[in-house]
């Protein structure tokens, strides 16, 4: 089955370290960013805030080197395996998921 994109022609993509299996980040991809990822070997997303391609690492040097991509059972999300060069998060943390949820403070 082909991939199932949302109404904005995007699909969520979870990035996981190919060696440690640590979840690094969640981004959004579209057909253009998928093509760019396969062509360059650098994981590339669609920036929803800037409305343009976003090659992770293009400005910071912290690239996500593409290894493989898998789709889920409903064809509506992706798991991208990558080898990171440096920290993935813009806060300089290895992963964007470095803070634990505190039910007393984080839940509405």
N, C-alpha and C positions, 0 to 999 in steps of 0.2 A: 504494500500500500504506500502511496506517496505521503509525504509529511503533511500534517494538518496545521496550517498557519491560522493565527487569529484574524479578527476583522481588520487589523492594521498591517496584515501580511508579515507578522512576526511570530517567532516561536521561542519559548524560554529555553535557555541552555545552561545547565549546571556544569561547571568545570571542576574536574578532579585531577589531582596530581597522579600521573601515570605510575609513579614508583611508590609513593607513600600511601596513596589512595585517600589522602586528606581532601575534603571538599574545600575548594578555593574561593569560588564565587558563583554568582548567578548573573547572567547577562541575557540580552535579547538578540536574536539573529533573524535576518531575513534572507531572501535568496541571494542578494548581492554580497552580504557578509559571509554566507556559506561559500559562495564561489571564490571570494577573496581568501578565505581560510584554506581551502583546498589548493588554490593556486600558489600561495606564498608560504604555507607552512606555519604561519603565525595566526593564532586564534583572533578572529575579528568579529566584532559585534555591530549592532545598529544602535547608535546612541539615541535614545528617545528624547532626551533633553535638547540635544543639538541638532537632531534630525539629520544625521550623517553617519558614515562609516566610522568606526572606532577600532583601530588596530591596537590591541592591548600591548603597551610597551613602546609605541612609536615615539612618544615624548619622554617617557621615564627610563626607557631601556629595559624595563622589567617585562620582557616578552613572555607569552605563553606559547611554547613550541608545540604545534599540533602533533598528536600521536594517532588518535582514532576518534571516531564519533559513533554513538549508538542512539537509537531512538527507542522510546518506551512502547509498551504494548498497544497504546491508543494512537501512536504516531503524532502526539501533540506536545512532546518535550524531548530535549536532547541531553545526552550525557557526553561531554567532551573530555577526552583524556589528553593531558598536556604535560609537558615538562617546563616548569616555570624557571625563568632566569630572574632571580631576586624575588622580593615580596610581591604578592599579588594585589593586596589591598593598598589603596591610596594613602592609608595611615601608616604604611611601612610594616604592617603585620603580614605574616606569611599568608594568612587567609582572611577573608572578609568576615568570617564567622568566629570571631575571637571573644565575643561577649555573651555570657550566659543570661537567659531571660530571668528576671526577678518578678514573680507574679504580683508582688505587692506594689511595684513601681512601674512595670511595663505593660500590664493589662489595663485596658480602659474600664 
